């Protein structure tokens, strides 16, 4: 057979296949980390969970870690609706304790209590004198009934029974907590149950509260974020007010939300006010005074609703206001004073209206849904910018067209904010912060956001040589949410 040469096709058309470089995945701001100081059934730095049964295996059903984890998975929607993952990190934080007062054994004094239909009790709770009056013990059958009668007058203290002794426990933690008993200065015809025939206050024993110690939560959070990203922080550690505030200040610089529980309603006007005044909006506090353990579970249930938004969806944005915390009844110890204080000091509370238990959300340098939307938008914008610069086989030129591509990447995040309902077109209130005023107003009204950068020609040579893009400024209008309504009805006969 004669030799025959065939010119290859690539001589005319030479094709090379180039794969697009891979980009970063979005940060999952709905993932939540529980930092536990309970014994863990694993030796790794942390464990990830997609269901609570794994936490049960590692910590046991009686653990606070499991109860908080179970609370995360229970409501619908929850953080898994938003694609979140639960991470549990062991850490060496030591619990704060509360001051207590313990009476003598009261089992032999029940008959004496049954003669009292107008008793009075003078306690000092966390340094505040508290006179309890109108105590009717005529129907008591057990020492537990004595506790119920006193607790029924709603003092700011938890009362339990241990071996027929009443135990008064402060709802606060640390050295500022404490409970003492003294005689009633002016009984006014009432029976002072301090006396030996009743509580025998002279023999009561007190213990002082102790502040939290050991590893700092904020240090544990910083270390954990080097290993895996999460957007929410919870802890089993009981903390005094000073420790909470210190952790809130340190965590403020991180891209997370710290969900803090508050088991004393008196802390609304002190710790709550301090957190708000300091501008620590990334700490979201829920006050729930039923018990410290219940407050932890309530905070976890609250957190999972806050983290339930799927930001890739349409009209998925939510607000915590008027949401029910599944499995928990509203706080029975609330009053108008605490309700108004919570509104002033930016603490969310869980009350009852018309038989429904619901959250009342308040402004601590933004509402919780605002804080969550801001966190998601920041992380999504970081990824969008990185991936635009990363996902090219050539380069992004330092030209207006190259800059436009970068701004378009950021615009896609803004469009997603409009789609999921965290932002919406509207009217910009106040002065125009940057850019062309007419373009600014028009874009906010028509699109809900405005993106601006100075022209490339005006960029300094130093920045150009450093291959730095001009500063890109973005204004976006949050959609907000209706939490209140006032109605005026004019009626004519």
VEXDREN-2710 file (C-alpha; in Angstrom, 1 decimal):
% VEXDREN-2710
k/r/px/py/pz
1/UNK/0.0/0.0/0.0
2/UNK/1.4/3.4/-1.0
3/UNK/2.3/5.8/1.8
4/UNK/-0.2/8.6/2.3
5/UNK/0.2/11.6/4.7
6/UNK/-2.9/13.2/6.3
7/UNK/-2.7/16.7/7.6
8/UNK/-4.0/16.7/11.2
9/UNK/-7.1/18.8/11.9
10/UNK/-5.3/20.6/14.7
11/UNK/-3.0/22.2/11.9
12/UNK/-6.1/24.2/11.0
13/UNK/-8.1/24.3/14.2
14/UNK/-6.1/23.9/17.4
15/UNK/-8.4/23.4/20.5
16/UNK/-7.2/23.4/24.1
17/UNK/-9.5/22.7/27.0
18/UNK/-9.1/24.9/30.0
19/UNK/-11.0/24.2/33.2
20/UNK/-12.4/27.2/35.1
21/UNK/-10.7/27.5/38.5
22/UNK/-12.9/26.4/41.4
23/UNK/-14.2/29.0/43.7
24/UNK/-15.1/29.2/47.4
25/UNK/-18.4/27.8/48.7
26/UNK/-20.6/30.3/50.5
27/UNK/-20.1/30.6/54.2
28/UNK/-23.0/28.9/56.0
29/UNK/-24.1/31.6/58.5
30/UNK/-26.9/29.4/59.7
31/UNK/-24.5/26.8/61.2
32/UNK/-24.5/26.9/65.1
33/UNK/-21.8/25.9/67.6
34/UNK/-22.5/24.8/71.1
35/UNK/-19.5/25.3/73.4
36/UNK/-20.0/22.8/76.2
37/UNK/-18.3/22.4/79.5
38/UNK/-20.0/19.0/80.1
39/UNK/-18.0/15.7/79.6
40/UNK/-17.9/14.7/76.0
41/UNK/-18.0/11.2/74.6
42/UNK/-15.3/11.9/71.9
43/UNK/-11.7/13.0/71.9
44/UNK/-11.7/15.2/68.7
45/UNK/-11.7/19.0/68.9
46/UNK/-15.3/19.0/67.8
47/UNK/-18.1/16.9/66.3
48/UNK/-20.6/17.9/63.6
49/UNK/-24.2/16.8/63.7
50/UNK/-27.2/16.7/61.3
51/UNK/-29.6/15.2/63.9
52/UNK/-29.8/15.3/67.7
53/UNK/-29.4/11.6/68.2
54/UNK/-25.6/11.8/67.8
55/UNK/-25.5/14.4/70.6
56/UNK/-27.5/12.1/72.8
57/UNK/-25.0/9.3/72.2
58/UNK/-22.0/11.6/73.0
59/UNK/-23.5/13.4/76.0
60/UNK/-26.5/11.5/77.3
61/UNK/-30.2/12.5/77.5
62/UNK/-29.8/14.2/80.9
63/UNK/-27.1/16.6/79.7
64/UNK/-27.8/20.2/79.0
65/UNK/-25.8/19.9/75.8
66/UNK/-28.3/17.3/74.4
67/UNK/-31.3/19.4/75.6
68/UNK/-30.0/22.5/73.8
69/UNK/-29.2/20.5/70.7
70/UNK/-32.6/18.9/70.7
71/UNK/-34.1/22.4/70.9
72/UNK/-32.2/23.4/67.8
73/UNK/-33.8/20.6/65.7
74/UNK/-37.3/20.7/67.1
75/UNK/-39.0/23.9/65.7
76/UNK/-40.2/24.1/62.1
77/UNK/-38.5/25.9/60.4
78/UNK/-35.1/25.6/62.1
79/UNK/-31.5/26.1/61.3
80/UNK/-31.5/23.0/59.1
81/UNK/-34.0/24.7/56.9
82/UNK/-31.3/27.3/56.2
83/UNK/-28.8/24.5/55.6
84/UNK/-27.1/24.9/59.0
85/UNK/-24.9/22.3/60.7
86/UNK/-24.5/21.8/64.4
87/UNK/-21.0/21.8/65.8
88/UNK/-20.3/20.9/69.4
89/UNK/-16.9/22.1/70.9
90/UNK/-15.8/21.0/74.4
91/UNK/-14.2/23.9/76.3
92/UNK/-12.9/24.4/79.8
93/UNK/-15.2/27.1/81.1
94/UNK/-16.2/26.7/84.7
95/UNK/-19.8/27.6/85.7
96/UNK/-20.6/30.6/87.8
97/UNK/-22.9/29.8/90.8
98/UNK/-25.7/31.6/92.4
99/UNK/-26.1/32.8/96.0
100/UNK/-28.5/30.6/98.1
101/UNK/-30.3/30.5/101.4
102/UNK/-31.3/27.2/102.9
103/UNK/-33.6/26.8/105.8
104/UNK/-33.7/24.1/108.4
105/UNK/-35.8/20.9/108.0
106/UNK/-39.4/22.2/108.0
107/UNK/-41.3/18.9/108.1
108/UNK/-42.0/19.3/111.9
109/UNK/-43.3/22.8/111.4
110/UNK/-46.2/22.1/108.9
111/UNK/-48.9/22.3/111.6
112/UNK/-47.6/25.8/112.6
113/UNK/-47.7/27.0/109.0
114/UNK/-51.3/25.8/108.7
115/UNK/-52.3/28.5/111.3
116/UNK/-51.0/31.3/109.1
117/UNK/-53.4/33.0/106.8
118/UNK/-51.6/36.3/106.5
119/UNK/-47.9/35.7/106.6
120/UNK/-45.0/38.1/105.7
121/UNK/-41.4/37.4/104.7
122/UNK/-38.5/39.8/104.5
123/UNK/-35.8/38.7/102.0
124/UNK/-32.9/40.6/100.6
125/UNK/-32.3/39.3/97.0
126/UNK/-29.1/40.4/95.2
127/UNK/-28.8/43.3/97.6
128/UNK/-32.4/44.5/97.1
129/UNK/-34.8/44.3/100.2
130/UNK/-37.9/42.3/99.2
131/UNK/-40.9/42.2/101.5
132/UNK/-43.4/39.4/100.6
133/UNK/-46.9/39.7/102.1
134/UNK/-50.3/38.1/102.0
135/UNK/-49.0/34.5/102.4
136/UNK/-51.7/32.0/103.2
137/UNK/-50.4/28.6/104.3
138/UNK/-53.7/27.2/105.7
139/UNK/-54.0/24.5/103.0
140/UNK/-50.4/23.3/103.0
141/UNK/-49.8/19.5/103.3
142/UNK/-46.1/19.3/102.4
143/UNK/-43.0/21.4/102.5
144/UNK/-43.3/21.7/98.7
145/UNK/-46.6/23.5/99.3
146/UNK/-44.9/26.1/101.4
147/UNK/-42.5/26.8/98.5
148/UNK/-45.4/27.1/96.1
149/UNK/-47.2/29.6/98.3
150/UNK/-44.1/31.8/98.6
151/UNK/-43.3/31.5/94.9
152/UNK/-46.9/32.4/94.1
153/UNK/-46.1/36.0/95.2
154/UNK/-43.6/36.1/92.4
155/UNK/-40.4/37.1/94.2
156/UNK/-37.3/37.4/92.0
157/UNK/-35.9/34.2/93.4
158/UNK/-36.2/30.4/92.6
159/UNK/-37.5/28.3/95.5
160/UNK/-36.9/24.5/95.6
161/UNK/-37.1/21.8/98.3
162/UNK/-34.2/19.6/99.3
163/UNK/-34.7/17.1/102.1
164/UNK/-37.6/19.1/103.5
165/UNK/-35.5/22.3/103.5
166/UNK/-36.5/25.3/101.5
167/UNK/-33.7/26.5/99.2
168/UNK/-33.9/30.1/97.9
169/UNK/-31.6/30.5/94.9
170/UNK/-30.9/33.9/93.2
171/UNK/-31.7/34.1/89.5
172/UNK/-28.4/35.9/89.0
173/UNK/-25.0/34.4/88.9
174/UNK/-21.7/35.4/90.5
175/UNK/-20.6/37.4/93.4
176/UNK/-23.4/40.0/93.0
177/UNK/-26.0/37.3/93.7
178/UNK/-27.2/36.3/97.1
179/UNK/-30.2/35.7/99.3
180/UNK/-30.6/36.6/103.1
181/UNK/-33.5/36.6/105.5
182/UNK/-34.4/39.0/108.3
183/UNK/-37.3/39.9/110.6
184/UNK/-40.1/42.1/109.3
185/UNK/-39.7/45.6/110.8
186/UNK/-43.4/46.4/110.8
187/UNK/-45.6/43.3/110.5
188/UNK/-48.8/45.3/110.7
189/UNK/-50.8/42.5/112.1
190/UNK/-49.3/39.9/109.8
191/UNK/-47.3/36.8/110.9
192/UNK/-43.6/37.1/110.4
193/UNK/-42.6/33.6/109.2
194/UNK/-38.9/34.4/110.0
195/UNK/-39.7/33.2/113.5
196/UNK/-38.6/29.8/115.0
197/UNK/-42.0/28.2/114.7
198/UNK/-41.9/28.7/110.9
199/UNK/-38.8/29.2/108.7
200/UNK/-36.5/29.6/111.7
201/UNK/-34.6/32.3/109.9
202/UNK/-31.9/32.5/112.6
203/UNK/-30.7/29.0/111.7
204/UNK/-30.8/29.5/107.9
205/UNK/-27.5/28.9/106.0
206/UNK/-26.4/31.1/103.1
207/UNK/-23.8/30.5/100.4
208/UNK/-22.2/33.2/98.2
209/UNK/-22.3/33.1/94.4
210/UNK/-19.1/32.6/92.5
211/UNK/-18.0/34.1/89.2
212/UNK/-17.3/32.0/86.1
213/UNK/-13.7/31.0/85.6
214/UNK/-11.5/28.8/83.4
215/UNK/-11.2/29.2/79.6
216/UNK/-13.0/32.2/78.2
217/UNK/-15.8/31.5/75.8
218/UNK/-14.5/34.2/73.4
219/UNK/-11.1/32.5/73.2
220/UNK/-12.8/29.2/72.5
221/UNK/-14.8/30.8/69.7
222/UNK/-11.8/32.4/68.1
223/UNK/-9.9/29.1/68.2
224/UNK/-12.9/27.1/66.8
225/UNK/-13.3/29.5/63.9
226/UNK/-9.9/28.5/62.7
227/UNK/-11.1/25.0/62.3
228/UNK/-14.6/25.4/60.8
229/UNK/-17.0/28.3/60.1
230/UNK/-20.3/28.7/62.0
231/UNK/-22.5/31.8/62.3
232/UNK/-24.1/31.2/65.8
233/UNK/-22.7/30.7/69.3
234/UNK/-24.4/29.0/72.2
235/UNK/-22.9/27.7/75.5
236/UNK/-23.8/25.5/78.4
237/UNK/-21.7/27.6/80.7
238/UNK/-23.5/29.6/83.3
239/UNK/-22.0/33.1/83.5
240/UNK/-22.1/36.1/85.7
241/UNK/-22.9/39.5/84.2
242/UNK/-19.3/40.6/84.0
243/UNK/-18.2/37.5/82.2
244/UNK/-21.1/37.8/79.7
245/UNK/-20.2/41.4/78.9
246/UNK/-16.5/40.6/78.5
247/UNK/-17.4/37.8/76.1
248/UNK/-19.9/39.9/74.2
249/UNK/-17.2/42.6/73.7
250/UNK/-14.6/40.1/72.4
251/UNK/-17.1/38.2/70.2
252/UNK/-18.3/41.5/68.6
253/UNK/-15.2/41.5/66.3
254/UNK/-16.1/38.0/64.9
255/UNK/-18.5/37.2/62.1
256/UNK/-20.9/35.3/64.4
257/UNK/-24.0/35.9/66.5
258/UNK/-23.7/35.2/70.3
259/UNK/-27.1/34.0/71.7
260/UNK/-27.1/34.9/75.4
261/UNK/-29.6/33.7/77.9
262/UNK/-30.7/35.8/80.9
263/UNK/-32.4/34.0/83.8
264/UNK/-33.0/37.1/85.9
265/UNK/-35.4/39.7/84.7
266/UNK/-33.6/42.3/86.9
267/UNK/-30.6/41.9/84.5
268/UNK/-32.7/43.5/81.7
269/UNK/-32.1/47.0/83.1
270/UNK/-28.4/46.3/84.0
271/UNK/-26.6/43.8/81.8
272/UNK/-29.1/44.4/78.9
273/UNK/-28.5/48.2/79.1
274/UNK/-24.7/47.7/79.2
275/UNK/-24.7/45.5/76.1
276/UNK/-26.9/47.9/74.2
277/UNK/-25.0/51.1/75.3
278/UNK/-21.7/49.4/74.3
279/UNK/-23.0/48.8/70.8
280/UNK/-22.7/45.0/71.1
281/UNK/-25.4/44.2/68.6
282/UNK/-24.0/40.8/67.7
283/UNK/-25.0/39.6/71.2
284/UNK/-28.7/38.7/71.1
285/UNK/-30.2/38.3/74.6
286/UNK/-33.4/36.5/75.5
287/UNK/-34.6/36.9/79.1
288/UNK/-36.4/33.9/80.5
289/UNK/-36.7/33.5/84.3
290/UNK/-38.4/30.1/84.7
291/UNK/-35.0/28.5/85.6
292/UNK/-31.4/28.9/84.4
293/UNK/-31.6/25.6/82.6
294/UNK/-34.8/26.5/80.9
295/UNK/-33.2/29.8/79.9
296/UNK/-30.5/27.9/78.1
297/UNK/-33.0/25.8/76.2
298/UNK/-35.1/28.9/75.4
299/UNK/-32.0/30.6/73.9
300/UNK/-31.3/27.6/71.7
301/UNK/-34.8/27.5/70.5
302/UNK/-34.7/31.2/69.8
303/UNK/-31.3/30.8/67.9
304/UNK/-32.6/28.1/65.6
305/UNK/-35.5/30.3/64.5
306/UNK/-33.1/33.2/63.9
307/UNK/-30.9/30.9/61.8
308/UNK/-33.7/29.3/59.8
309/UNK/-33.7/31.7/56.8
310/UNK/-32.6/30.1/53.5
311/UNK/-31.0/33.1/51.8
312/UNK/-31.1/31.4/48.4
313/UNK/-34.9/31.2/48.5
314/UNK/-37.6/33.7/47.7
315/UNK/-39.4/35.7/50.4
316/UNK/-37.7/33.5/53.1
317/UNK/-36.7/36.3/55.5
318/UNK/-38.3/36.2/58.9
319/UNK/-38.4/38.1/62.2
320/UNK/-38.3/36.7/65.7
321/UNK/-41.2/38.9/66.8
322/UNK/-44.3/37.0/67.9
323/UNK/-42.7/33.6/67.2
324/UNK/-43.4/30.7/69.5
325/UNK/-40.5/28.8/71.1
326/UNK/-41.6/25.3/70.6
327/UNK/-42.0/23.3/73.8
328/UNK/-41.7/26.3/76.1
329/UNK/-44.4/28.3/77.9
330/UNK/-44.2/32.1/78.2
331/UNK/-42.4/33.6/81.2
332/UNK/-44.9/33.8/84.1
333/UNK/-42.8/36.3/86.0
334/UNK/-43.1/39.2/83.5
335/UNK/-44.7/42.5/84.4
336/UNK/-45.3/45.9/82.7
337/UNK/-42.1/47.1/84.3
338/UNK/-40.0/44.3/82.7
339/UNK/-41.9/44.6/79.4
340/UNK/-41.0/48.3/79.1
341/UNK/-37.5/47.8/80.3
342/UNK/-36.8/45.2/77.7
343/UNK/-38.0/47.5/75.0
344/UNK/-35.7/50.3/76.2
345/UNK/-32.7/48.1/76.7
346/UNK/-32.8/45.9/73.7
347/UNK/-33.6/42.5/75.4
348/UNK/-36.0/40.1/73.8
349/UNK/-38.6/38.5/76.1
350/UNK/-41.0/35.6/75.9
351/UNK/-44.4/36.4/77.2
352/UNK/-48.1/35.3/76.9
353/UNK/-50.8/37.2/75.0
354/UNK/-54.3/35.8/74.5
355/UNK/-53.1/32.4/75.7
356/UNK/-50.3/32.4/73.1
357/UNK/-46.6/32.2/74.1
358/UNK/-44.7/34.5/71.8
359/UNK/-41.4/36.4/71.6
360/UNK/-41.3/40.2/71.8
361/UNK/-38.3/41.4/69.8
362/UNK/-36.5/44.6/70.7
363/UNK/-33.8/46.8/69.2
364/UNK/-30.2/46.3/70.4
365/UNK/-28.3/48.2/67.7
366/UNK/-30.7/46.4/65.2
367/UNK/-33.2/43.7/65.6
368/UNK/-32.1/40.1/65.4
369/UNK/-33.3/39.6/61.8
370/UNK/-31.2/42.7/60.8
371/UNK/-28.1/41.3/62.5
372/UNK/-28.6/38.0/60.8
373/UNK/-29.1/39.6/57.3
374/UNK/-26.0/41.7/57.8
375/UNK/-23.9/38.7/58.7
376/UNK/-25.1/36.7/55.7
377/UNK/-24.6/39.7/53.3
378/UNK/-21.1/40.3/54.5
379/UNK/-20.0/36.7/54.1
380/UNK/-21.8/36.3/50.8
381/UNK/-20.1/39.5/49.4
382/UNK/-16.7/38.3/50.5
383/UNK/-17.2/35.1/48.6
384/UNK/-18.6/36.8/45.5
385/UNK/-15.6/39.1/45.2
386/UNK/-13.1/36.4/45.8
387/UNK/-14.7/34.1/43.3
388/UNK/-14.8/36.8/40.6
389/UNK/-11.1/37.4/41.0
390/UNK/-10.3/33.7/41.3
391/UNK/-12.4/32.2/38.6
392/UNK/-10.6/33.3/35.5
393/UNK/-7.8/31.7/33.5
394/UNK/-6.3/35.1/32.5
395/UNK/-6.7/38.2/34.6
396/UNK/-9.2/40.9/35.5
397/UNK/-7.8/44.1/33.8
398/UNK/-7.5/47.3/35.7
399/UNK/-10.1/49.0/33.4
400/UNK/-13.7/50.1/33.8
401/UNK/-14.9/46.9/32.2
402/UNK/-12.9/44.8/34.7
403/UNK/-14.2/46.9/37.6
404/UNK/-17.8/46.6/36.2
405/UNK/-17.5/42.8/36.4
406/UNK/-16.4/43.0/40.1
407/UNK/-19.3/45.3/40.9
408/UNK/-21.7/43.0/39.0
409/UNK/-20.5/40.1/41.3
410/UNK/-21.5/42.2/44.3
411/UNK/-24.7/43.2/42.7
412/UNK/-25.7/39.5/42.5
413/UNK/-25.6/39.3/46.3
414/UNK/-27.7/42.4/46.5
415/UNK/-30.2/40.9/44.1
416/UNK/-30.4/37.8/46.2
417/UNK/-31.1/40.1/49.2
418/UNK/-34.1/41.5/47.3
419/UNK/-35.2/38.0/46.4
420/UNK/-35.1/36.5/49.8
421/UNK/-36.8/39.6/51.3
422/UNK/-34.2/40.9/53.7
423/UNK/-34.0/44.1/51.5
424/UNK/-36.5/45.9/49.3
425/UNK/-36.8/49.1/47.2
426/UNK/-37.7/52.1/49.2
427/UNK/-36.9/55.7/50.1
428/UNK/-33.5/56.5/51.5
429/UNK/-33.8/58.5/54.7
430/UNK/-31.2/61.1/55.6
431/UNK/-28.3/62.5/53.6
432/UNK/-26.8/60.8/50.5
433/UNK/-23.6/59.2/51.8
434/UNK/-21.7/58.7/48.4
435/UNK/-22.0/58.7/44.7
436/UNK/-24.2/60.7/42.4
437/UNK/-27.2/61.8/44.4
438/UNK/-29.7/61.3/41.6
439/UNK/-28.4/57.9/40.7
440/UNK/-28.3/57.0/44.4
441/UNK/-32.0/57.9/45.0
442/UNK/-33.2/56.3/41.8
443/UNK/-31.4/53.0/42.4
444/UNK/-32.6/52.7/46.0
445/UNK/-36.2/53.5/44.9
446/UNK/-36.2/51.2/41.9
447/UNK/-33.8/48.4/42.8
448/UNK/-33.3/48.6/46.6
449/UNK/-29.5/49.1/46.3
450/UNK/-26.9/51.3/44.8
451/UNK/-23.3/50.4/43.9
452/UNK/-20.6/53.1/43.2
453/UNK/-16.9/53.4/42.7
454/UNK/-14.7/56.3/41.7
455/UNK/-13.5/56.1/38.0
456/UNK/-10.4/54.2/37.4
457/UNK/-8.8/57.4/36.0
458/UNK/-9.0/59.0/39.4
459/UNK/-7.3/56.2/41.2
460/UNK/-3.9/57.0/42.7
461/UNK/-0.8/55.5/41.0
462/UNK/0.2/53.9/44.3
463/UNK/-3.1/51.9/44.5
464/UNK/-2.9/51.0/40.8
465/UNK/0.7/49.7/41.2
466/UNK/-0.6/47.6/44.2
467/UNK/-3.2/46.2/41.9
468/UNK/-6.0/47.3/44.2
469/UNK/-9.4/48.0/42.9
470/UNK/-11.0/51.4/43.7
471/UNK/-13.1/51.3/46.8
472/UNK/-16.6/50.0/46.0
473/UNK/-19.4/51.4/48.1
474/UNK/-22.8/49.7/48.4
475/UNK/-26.0/51.1/49.9
476/UNK/-28.9/48.7/50.4
477/UNK/-32.3/49.3/51.9
478/UNK/-33.4/46.7/54.4
479/UNK/-37.0/45.7/54.2
480/UNK/-37.6/45.9/58.0
481/UNK/-40.7/44.3/59.5
482/UNK/-44.0/45.5/61.1
483/UNK/-43.9/44.7/64.8
484/UNK/-46.5/47.1/66.1
485/UNK/-49.7/48.7/64.9
486/UNK/-51.8/51.6/66.1
487/UNK/-55.4/52.0/65.1
488/UNK/-57.7/55.0/65.6
489/UNK/-61.4/54.3/65.1
490/UNK/-63.8/57.2/64.8
491/UNK/-67.4/56.2/65.6
492/UNK/-70.5/58.2/65.0
493/UNK/-74.0/57.5/66.2
END
